[in-house]
Amino acid sequence: MRKSFVITAGRDSNGQTFRFTVGAHALVVVVLLVIGFPALFFAATSWGASAMISDLLRQNTALQAENANYRDATAQLAAQVTSLQDAADTLRAAAQLDPQVARAMDRLPSSITHRAMGGGTFGDLASPVSSTVTAGDPAFGLLRDVLHVLQAQLDRFRPGAERRQALAAATPSMWPVAGGLTSNYGSRSDPFTGAAEFHAGLDISAGSGQPVQATADGKVLSARWNGSFGNLVVIDHGFGISTRYGHLSRCAVVEGQQIRKGDTVGYVGSTGRSTSPHVHYELLLNGRPANPLRLLAR
């Protein structure tokens, strides 16, 4: 026999009672629906929230990795910009010559300046533009393009600036010793015989033992006794420029020595064919004597 339940709903205005008969199985189903639906809804909501949280965590991890890549890329670009800025500063410093040296360079023969500007090998600027920046943002690609343009400009201008600086260092533009000019470049009377002769340099009178300085960077070709010049130092400055320092009491350098402008090459003396302590100073351009006053500050 099937069980059933009678449910009294209430009375109407006429006093009649409404009764509903509900089968046991139907009642169980209703009860299960009433109790189970909230549980199922809660379970579904919890599962959805868990899935959403997991997805958010994955997205957060991906964003953290992407942000780290962007930070690395930004740091690389910043380092590259700094490197290029340093290179530009170096170029500007190399291009800024002492006015005295610049004037001396302007007086050099075109054969020497052409050789200096067109010859010589200089190391290439190490490219600071890294190919390891792989950020996909178009802004990074644009920045990389800008950096490559700057790099190309530096590569183009650096050799000229370095050659100009090298020529400036090789240009004799200072007096070898502080003293009085007793004999100029050109025709003069021989101090011993009185006969006319060509004087290929300058005679600068100074106290015996006073240091004599190299007038430009270079390499010592010889430092020894040389007949009428007495103790003579010859320096090759490159680009076809050389200088000679004669009548020294003694030499302070040796053959093959690299020297810098202002280094002591010897000491004032009166060796060789000389009447008093002084320095005989010569300038040779492409092997031919030239007036040193062309390059020296007055």
C-alpha positions in Angstrom: 0.0 0.0 0.0 1.4 3.4 -1.1 1.9 5.9 1.8 0.6 9.4 1.4 0.3 12.5 3.5 -2.7 14.9 3.9 -1.8 18.6 4.2 -4.4 21.0 5.5 -3.8 24.4 3.9 -6.4 26.5 5.7 -10.1 27.6 5.7 -11.8 29.9 3.3 -14.6 32.5 4.2 -17.2 29.7 4.1 -15.4 27.6 6.6 -14.3 25.0 4.1 -10.9 23.3 4.7 -8.4 22.8 1.9 -6.6 19.5 2.1 -3.9 18.3 -0.2 -2.8 14.8 -0.5 0.9 14.4 -1.3 2.5 11.1 -2.0 5.5 10.1 0.2 7.9 10.0 -2.7 6.8 13.4 -3.9 7.3 14.8 -0.5 10.8 13.3 -0.2 11.6 14.9 -3.6 10.3 18.3 -2.5 12.3 18.1 0.8 15.4 17.1 -1.1 15.0 20.0 -3.5 14.4 22.4 -0.7 17.4 21.3 1.2 19.7 20.2 -1.6 19.3 23.1 -4.0 21.0 25.6 -1.6 23.7 23.1 -0.9 24.3 22.5 -4.7 24.2 26.3 -5.3 26.7 26.9 -2.5 28.9 24.1 -3.9 28.7 25.4 -7.4 29.4 28.9 -6.2 32.4 27.7 -4.2 33.8 25.8 -7.2 33.4 28.8 -9.5 35.1 31.1 -7.0 38.0 28.6 -6.7 38.3 28.4 -10.4 38.3 32.2 -10.6 40.9 32.6 -7.9 43.1 30.0 -9.6 42.8 31.9 -12.9 43.5 35.2 -11.2 46.6 33.7 -9.6 47.8 32.4 -13.0 47.2 35.9 -14.5 49.1 37.5 -11.6 52.1 35.2 -12.1 52.1 35.9 -15.8 51.9 39.7 -15.1 54.7 39.5 -12.6 56.9 37.7 -15.2 56.0 40.2 -17.8 56.7 43.2 -15.5 60.1 41.6 -14.7 60.9 41.4 -18.4 59.9 45.0 -18.9 62.0 46.1 -15.9 65.0 44.2 -17.4 64.4 45.7 -20.8 64.0 49.2 -19.4 67.3 48.7 -17.4 69.1 47.6 -20.5 67.8 50.5 -22.5 68.8 52.9 -19.7 72.3 51.4 -19.6 72.6 51.8 -23.4 71.5 55.4 -23.3 74.0 56.1 -20.6 76.7 54.4 -22.6 75.9 56.4 -25.7 75.8 59.6 -23.6 79.3 58.8 -22.3 80.5 58.2 -25.8 79.0 61.5 -26.9 80.7 63.3 -24.0 84.0 61.7 -25.0 83.6 62.9 -28.6 82.8 66.4 -27.4 85.9 66.4 -25.2 88.0 65.1 -28.0 86.7 67.8 -30.4 87.5 70.6 -27.9 91.1 71.6 -28.6 93.2 74.1 -26.8 92.9 77.3 -28.9 96.7 77.5 -29.2 96.9 73.9 -30.5 94.0 74.6 -32.9 95.8 77.6 -34.3 99.0 75.6 -34.7 97.1 72.9 -36.5 95.6 75.4 -38.9 99.2 76.4 -39.9 100.2 72.8 -40.8 100.6 71.9 -44.5 97.6 70.4 -46.2 99.7 67.2 -46.9 100.0 66.6 -43.1 96.4 67.4 -42.2 95.1 65.3 -45.1 97.3 62.4 -43.9 96.0 62.8 -40.4 92.3 63.0 -41.3 92.4 60.2 -43.9 94.8 57.7 -42.4 95.4 55.7 -39.3 93.4 53.0 -37.7 91.3 53.5 -34.6 89.3 51.0 -32.6 85.6 50.8 -33.3 83.3 52.0 -30.7 81.9 48.9 -28.9 78.2 48.9 -29.7 76.1 49.4 -26.5 73.0 48.4 -28.4 72.1 45.0 -27.1 70.1 42.5 -29.1 68.9 40.7 -26.0 66.1 43.2 -25.4 63.1 41.2 -26.6 60.2 43.1 -25.2 57.3 43.0 -27.7 56.0 46.4 -26.9 56.3 48.7 -30.0 57.7 51.4 -27.7 60.7 49.2 -27.1 61.2 48.6 -30.8 61.1 52.4 -31.4 63.6 53.0 -28.7 65.9 50.3 -30.1 65.7 52.0 -33.5 66.6 55.4 -31.9 69.5 53.8 -30.2 70.8 52.3 -33.4 70.6 55.7 -35.1 72.6 57.3 -32.3 75.1 54.4 -32.5 75.5 54.9 -36.2 76.1 58.7 -35.7 78.7 58.0 -33.0 80.5 55.5 -35.2 80.5 58.0 -38.0 81.9 60.9 -36.0 84.2 59.1 -33.6 87.1 58.4 -36.1 87.3 62.0 -37.2 87.3 63.3 -33.6 90.0 60.8 -32.6 92.2 61.6 -35.6 91.8 65.3 -34.9 92.8 64.7 -31.3 95.7 62.6 -32.4 96.9 65.3 -34.7 96.6 67.9 -31.9 98.7 65.7 -29.6 101.3 65.4 -32.4 101.4 69.1 -33.2 104.4 70.9 -31.6 102.7 74.0 -30.0 104.7 74.8 -26.9 108.2 76.3 -26.3 110.7 73.6 -25.4 112.2 75.9 -22.7 111.6 79.3 -21.2 114.2 81.7 -22.4 115.1 84.4 -24.9 115.1 84.0 -28.6 118.7 84.7 -29.7 118.6 83.4 -33.3 115.6 83.1 -35.5 114.8 80.7 -38.4 116.2 81.7 -41.8 119.2 83.6 -43.0 121.7 84.8 -40.4 125.5 85.4 -39.9 127.4 82.4 -38.6 128.3 83.2 -34.9 131.9 81.8 -35.5 132.8 83.0 -38.9 130.3 85.9 -39.6 129.5 84.3 -43.0 125.9 84.2 -44.2 124.2 80.9 -43.6 120.7 79.4 -43.4 119.6 78.7 -39.8 117.1 75.7 -39.8 115.7 76.4 -36.3 115.5 78.6 -33.3 118.2 79.3 -30.7 116.6 79.8 -27.3 118.9 81.0 -24.6 118.4 79.6 -21.1 120.2 78.7 -17.9 122.5 75.7 -18.1 120.8 72.6 -16.7 117.3 73.9 -17.2 114.9 71.1 -18.3 114.0 71.0 -22.0 110.5 69.7 -22.8 109.1 67.7 -25.7 106.7 70.0 -27.6 104.3 67.3 -28.5 103.6 63.6 -28.1 105.9 61.2 -30.0 108.6 58.6 -30.1 112.3 59.2 -29.6 114.2 58.5 -32.8 117.6 59.2 -31.4 119.2 60.6 -28.3 123.0 60.8 -28.7 126.0 63.0 -29.7 125.6 64.4 -33.2 128.6 66.5 -34.3 128.1 70.2 -34.3 124.7 69.8 -32.5 126.4 68.2 -29.5 123.9 66.1 -27.6 120.9 65.9 -29.8 117.4 64.4 -29.3 115.2 63.8 -32.3 111.4 63.0 -31.8 109.0 61.6 -34.4 105.5 62.9 -33.7 103.8 61.0 -36.5 101.9 62.4 -39.5 105.3 63.5 -41.0 106.1 65.8 -38.1 109.4 65.7 -36.1 111.4 68.0 -33.8 115.1 68.2 -32.9 116.7 69.6 -29.6 120.4 70.3 -29.8 123.4 71.4 -27.7 121.9 69.6 -24.6 124.2 69.2 -21.6 122.8 65.6 -21.5 119.9 63.6 -22.8 117.1 62.5 -20.5 115.5 60.0 -22.9 116.6 56.9 -24.9 115.9 55.8 -28.5 112.5 54.2 -28.9 111.0 55.8 -25.8 107.4 57.0 -26.0 106.9 60.4 -24.6 104.2 62.9 -23.9 104.0 66.6 -24.5 105.8 68.4 -21.7 108.1 65.4 -20.8 111.7 66.3 -20.2 113.9 65.2 -23.0 117.2 66.7 -21.9 118.9 69.7 -20.2 120.1 73.0 -21.5 123.8 73.0 -22.3 126.4 74.3 -24.7 127.7 71.1 -26.3 128.9 70.9 -29.9 129.3 74.0 -31.9 127.9 76.5 -29.5 129.0 79.8 -27.9 126.7 79.8 -24.8 124.1 77.7 -23.1 121.0 77.4 -25.3 118.7 75.0 -27.1 118.7 74.7 -30.8 115.1 73.7 -31.7 114.0 72.5 -35.1 110.7 71.6 -36.7 110.5 69.3 -39.7 107.4 68.8 -41.8 107.6 65.8 -44.1 111.3 65.8 -43.6 111.8 69.5 -44.6 112.8 72.3 -42.1 109.9 74.7 -41.2 109.8 77.8 -39.1 108.9 76.6 -35.6 107.3 80.0 -34.9 104.5 79.0 -37.2 103.2 76.6 -34.6 104.4 78.2 -31.3 102.5 80.7 -29.2 104.2 84.1 -29.4 
